[in-house]
Amino acid sequence: MMLKSGFRRFVIAFTAVAATVLPAAAAEKANGLYLDPPAGWQRTHENDNVVYRTAECTLSVLPARELGDQKPVPFFLQTWSSVKGALPIISEQPASPMRTADGSFARYASVVVRLDSEERIIAVFMASNERQAHFIVFTGPQPSCDRHRAVVERALQSVSLDPKAPQRL
């Protein structure tokens, strides 16, 4: 009986730790992907985009785009280059892989740019499969939105293109 009681305590303790460490399943569907949006951000629809926002920051989930003949990396780099364009860049985090909840191919890059007298964060995330690319864009004034960057990155890592796929974070 003592063994059962000890095992029961172990299971309860393990479950409590796992709940705080392991990611939750993606909770919301937004333009064909699933994600856990940042807590407390308001969800709205703007044109074809699903937008999560605070008073100053926005996280926009764009409609899926067809990859056509392109491979995901060149497709992301081409899109990222067009986003940056000729903006005056103050700092840049180059494009790099990012893990997603279902192991989808994903890339992430960000810049801080000067627009008029304001510095702004622009970050672009893409998750894709063989057919479609799903983009999420994070924007807002620097430094006030910089404090949300870690929360936004956690939301991006929760992305799944398949709600039934196993969680692999």
N, C-alpha and C positions, 0 to 999 in steps of 0.2 A: 504494500500500500504506500510505503514511503517513497518507493521508486516512482510510482505513478504521480504522486504529488510533486516530486522534484522535476519530473519530466514536464508536467503541466506548467509549472513555474517557468521552466526553460522556454516552452513554446510561447507563453504569454510575453516573456521578456524579448524573445526573438522577434515576435510579431510587432511589438512596440517599436523596437529599433528599426526594423525593416520599413515600417510605415513612415518613419522620419527620414530614412536614407534613400529608399528606392523611389523612383518617379511614379506618379499616379498615371493611370491611363489617360490618354488625351480626352478632354472633356467636351470640346466644342468643335462643330464642323464649320469651316469657313472657306468658301470657294474651293471645295473639293479636297481639302486637307483637314486634318484633325490636330488640335493643339490645346494646351492648357494656357489660356491667356493670362497675363499678369493680373493678380488679384486686385480688385478695386478699380480697374480701368473700365470705362464705359464703352459698350459695344454699340456701334452705329453702322449704317449702310450709306455709303457715299458713291453714287453712280453704281458701278459694278464691284466696288471694293467693300470689303468688310473691314471696318476701322475700329481699333481699340485706342482710347485716348485718356490722357490725364488733362489737366488744365493747359499744359504746354506741350506735351509729347504725343506723338501718334505712332501707331504700329498698324500699317495697312497691309491686308492680305489681298493681293491682286488675283484676278481670275487666272486660271491656268493658261499657259501658252504652249502651243504645239512645238516640239523640237524639230520636226521634219527630218532632214538628213543629218542634222548637226548632233554632235556629241555634247554631253552636259558641260564639260569644262570650257571648251571654246564658246559655247552659248552663254555661259555665265560671264566669262571675261569680256565678251563683246557687249553684253548688257551693262556690266559694271563700268566699262569705259564710256559708254554713252551717258550713264547717270552722272559720272564725274565731269565729263565734258571739259570745258575750259574754266571750271570753277577754281578760284584761288584756294589751294589746299594748304592748310596749316599743319595737319598731321594726317597720316594714313595708316590703317591696319590693312596690309595687302590681303588679297583673296586667299583663303585657306579652307581646308576641309572642316566640317563641323559634324559632330555625331547627332543623329536623330533617334527618336524612340524606336522606330522600326528598322533602322539601318539603311534608310534611303540614302542615295547619293545626295550630298548637301555641301554647299559652299557659303562662305560669309566674308564680307569685307566692309570696312567702314572708313569714313573720313570726317575730319572736322574742317569746315570751310568758312571763309569769311564772306558774308552776304551783306552788302551795305556796311553798317557799323556793327553787325551782329555775327557772332560765331555760332555755327549750327553743326549738329551731328547728322550725318546721313549714313545709314547702314543698310546693306542689301543682303538678304538671305535667299538662297534658292535650294529647294529640295526637288528632286526629279526621279522619274522612272524612265523607261525607254522611250516613252511617247510624249510626256508632258513635263513642263517645268512650272513649278509653283514658287512665286516670288512673294516675299514679305519685306516691307520697307519700314525702317524706324527713322524718324526725324524729330528734331526739336532743338531748341536753343541750348548752347553750351554755356555755362556748366550745369544749368538746372536739370537737363535731361541725362547728363552723364551719370547722375546718381541712380538712374533707372536701368542703366546698361546691363548690369548683372541679372536683374529680374527679366529683362527682355531676352537675354541670351538663354536663360533657363526655359523661357516660353518657346524659343526657337528649337531648343534641344528636345522639347516634348513633341515636336511635329511628327506626325505619322501620315503617310499617304494611304495606309490600309488600317482601318480600325481593328481588324482581327489579327494583325501581325504581332508577333511576340515583342515584348519590350526588351531592348538590348543595350540600354545605357550602362 
